[in-house]
Amino acid sequence: MSNECKPFAGKTAIVTGGSRGIGRAIAEVLASRGADVAIADIRFETAQATAQEIAAATGQRVIPVEVNVASLEQAKAMVKTVLDAFGKVDILVNNAGITRDNLLMRMKEEEWDDVININLKGAWNCSKAVIRSMMKKRYGKIINISSVSGQAGQAGQTNYSASKAGLIGFTKALAREVASRGINVNAVAPGIIPTALTEVLPEELKESILTATPMGRMGKPEEIAYAVAFLASDDAAYITGQVLGVDGGMVMM
Ligand SMILES: NC(=O)c1ccc[n+]([C@@H]2O[C@H](COP(=O)([O-])OP(=O)(O)OC[C@H]3O[C@@H](n4cnc5c(N)ncnc54)[C@H](O)[C@@H]3O)[C@@H](O)[C@H]2O)c1
């Protein structure tokens, strides 16, 4: 592939939750376009296997790093490992996320806390851990993976919708803080994508989501990855604080 097809040649990226699903697709697309990628995941063995496969397929440096993004201490250690390995972090994709669906009436405090701590605080932790090094370089791209559930709300997901809506506020606030330092902060809001996360949804809920999707189909993980790659590229240099919906038309704002 010529350098023209490798817009991320010489760039480095961290993809949290990159060992499978949407995060894996993001890691694959960034590496196939020339980035060295750290796959930062709580599932270390899966991250190791994914990193090996992507490295073999792309010829890039792809490293697995174990982290629970809910811990600031672990997020800092993860970023240090990546800085030691790659020397810099140009791109951070806050993708790690979980669901613990339940109606509010039945939801346990722990189900609220786990989702907020991983989905929302996790993005804050990793951004905080990486921001100083990006500011020094006066270059950085942070992309947060939100959801249509955060934009429109979803019954049974008070915790998840709140975390994903919170990510949108976080994206806009941080974008304002660091715009003058050459750092872009944006969010991508996927619709429904077949992964381990959505596998467990009841069939009738999936049907009703598809009925509400003008394109009438689920998205593919790589369709989210292409949007992330655009926002991570210098083609999107003048875009910050935005939420890009990749949802077959489900939410139009
Ligand atoms: N699949 C969808 O339909 C959909 C829709 C909208 C948004 N999203 C969002 O996309 C992101 C990826 O979801 P997915 O569908 O690929 O799910 P997934 O469960 O396949 O992947 C999530 C990844 O995050 C990792 N992870 C979980 N908790 C972690 C933690 N504490 N620290 C580090 N890593 C952790 C998992 O090990 C896994 O590799 C999530 O933020 C999710 O909320 C997914």
Ligand as a Chemical Component Dictionary entry (heavy atoms), coordinates in Angstrom:
data_LIG
# 
_chem_comp.id                   LIG 
_chem_comp.type                 NON-POLYMER 
_chem_comp.pdbx_formal_charge   0 
_chem_comp.three_letter_code    LIG 
# 
loop_
_chem_comp_atom.comp_id 
_chem_comp_atom.atom_id 
_chem_comp_atom.alt_atom_id 
_chem_comp_atom.type_symbol 
_chem_comp_atom.charge 
_chem_comp_atom.model_Cartn_x 
_chem_comp_atom.model_Cartn_y 
_chem_comp_atom.model_Cartn_z 
_chem_comp_atom.pdbx_ordinal 
LIG N1  N1  N 0  -22.791 -3.147 19.740 1  
LIG C1  C1  C 0  -23.611 -2.129 19.676 2  
LIG O1  O1  O 0  -24.727 -2.210 19.139 3  
LIG C2  C2  C 0  -23.199 -0.796 20.229 4  
LIG C3  C3  C 0  -24.034 0.298  19.982 5  
LIG C4  C4  C 0  -23.679 1.541  20.488 6  
LIG C5  C5  C 0  -22.514 1.687  21.207 7  
LIG N2  N2  N 1  -21.725 0.603  21.451 8  
LIG C6  C6  C 0  -20.515 0.824  22.235 9  
LIG O2  O2  O 0  -19.394 0.370  21.512 10 
LIG C7  C7  C 0  -18.358 -0.028 22.421 11 
LIG C8  C8  C 0  -17.871 -1.432 22.048 12 
LIG O3  O3  O 0  -18.956 -2.325 22.226 13 
LIG P1  P1  P 0  -19.029 -3.768 21.535 14 
LIG O4  O4  O 0  -20.413 -3.904 21.025 15 
LIG O5  O5  O -1 -17.872 -3.971 20.637 16 
LIG O6  O6  O 0  -18.934 -4.683 22.863 17 
LIG P2  P2  P 0  -17.985 -5.919 23.260 18 
LIG O7  O7  O 0  -18.514 -6.409 24.557 19 
LIG O8  O8  O 0  -17.843 -6.859 22.114 20 
LIG O9  O9  O 0  -16.557 -5.215 23.474 21 
LIG C9  C9  C 0  -16.281 -4.438 24.604 22 
LIG C10 C10 C 0  -14.808 -4.562 24.921 23 
LIG O10 O10 O 0  -14.534 -3.767 26.079 24 
LIG C11 C11 C 0  -13.736 -4.519 26.975 25 
LIG N3  N3  N 0  -13.965 -4.057 28.354 26 
LIG C12 C12 C 0  -15.082 -4.218 29.108 27 
LIG N4  N4  N 0  -14.908 -3.684 30.309 28 
LIG C13 C13 C 0  -13.646 -3.187 30.339 29 
LIG C14 C14 C 0  -12.884 -2.515 31.321 30 
LIG N5  N5  N 0  -13.380 -2.276 32.553 31 
LIG N6  N6  N 0  -11.629 -2.114 31.010 32 
LIG C15 C15 C 0  -11.108 -2.382 29.795 33 
LIG N7  N7  N 0  -11.784 -3.022 28.823 34 
LIG C16 C16 C 0  -13.040 -3.415 29.089 35 
LIG C17 C17 C 0  -14.197 -5.961 26.774 36 
LIG O11 O11 O 0  -13.245 -6.888 27.266 37 
LIG C18 C18 C 0  -14.384 -6.001 25.283 38 
LIG O12 O12 O 0  -13.180 -6.321 24.619 39 
LIG C19 C19 C 0  -18.975 0.061  23.823 40 
LIG O13 O13 O 0  -18.615 1.286  24.418 41 
LIG C20 C20 C 0  -20.455 0.040  23.540 42 
LIG O14 O14 O 0  -21.191 0.659  24.550 43 
LIG C21 C21 C 0  -22.037 -0.636 20.983 44 
# 
loop_
_chem_comp_bond.comp_id 
_chem_comp_bond.atom_id_1 
_chem_comp_bond.atom_id_2 
_chem_comp_bond.value_order 
_chem_comp_bond.pdbx_ordinal 
LIG N1  C1  SING 1  
LIG C1  O1  DOUB 2  
LIG C1  C2  SING 3  
LIG C2  C3  SING 4  
LIG C2  C21 DOUB 5  
LIG C3  C4  DOUB 6  
LIG C4  C5  SING 7  
LIG C5  N2  DOUB 8  
LIG N2  C6  SING 9  
LIG N2  C21 SING 10 
LIG C6  O2  SING 11 
LIG C6  C20 SING 12 
LIG O2  C7  SING 13 
LIG C7  C8  SING 14 
LIG C7  C19 SING 15 
LIG C8  O3  SING 16 
LIG O3  P1  SING 17 
LIG P1  O4  DOUB 18 
LIG P1  O5  SING 19 
LIG P1  O6  SING 20 
LIG O6  P2  SING 21 
LIG P2  O7  DOUB 22 
LIG P2  O8  SING 23 
LIG P2  O9  SING 24 
LIG O9  C9  SING 25 
LIG C9  C10 SING 26 
LIG C10 O10 SING 27 
LIG C10 C18 SING 28 
LIG O10 C11 SING 29 
LIG C11 N3  SING 30 
LIG C11 C17 SING 31 
LIG N3  C12 SING 32 
LIG N3  C16 SING 33 
LIG C12 N4  DOUB 34 
LIG N4  C13 SING 35 
LIG C13 C14 SING 36 
LIG C13 C16 DOUB 37 
LIG C14 N5  SING 38 
LIG C14 N6  DOUB 39 
LIG N6  C15 SING 40 
LIG C15 N7  DOUB 41 
LIG N7  C16 SING 42 
LIG C17 O11 SING 43 
LIG C17 C18 SING 44 
LIG C18 O12 SING 45 
LIG C19 O13 SING 46 
LIG C19 C20 SING 47 
LIG C20 O14 SING 48 
# 
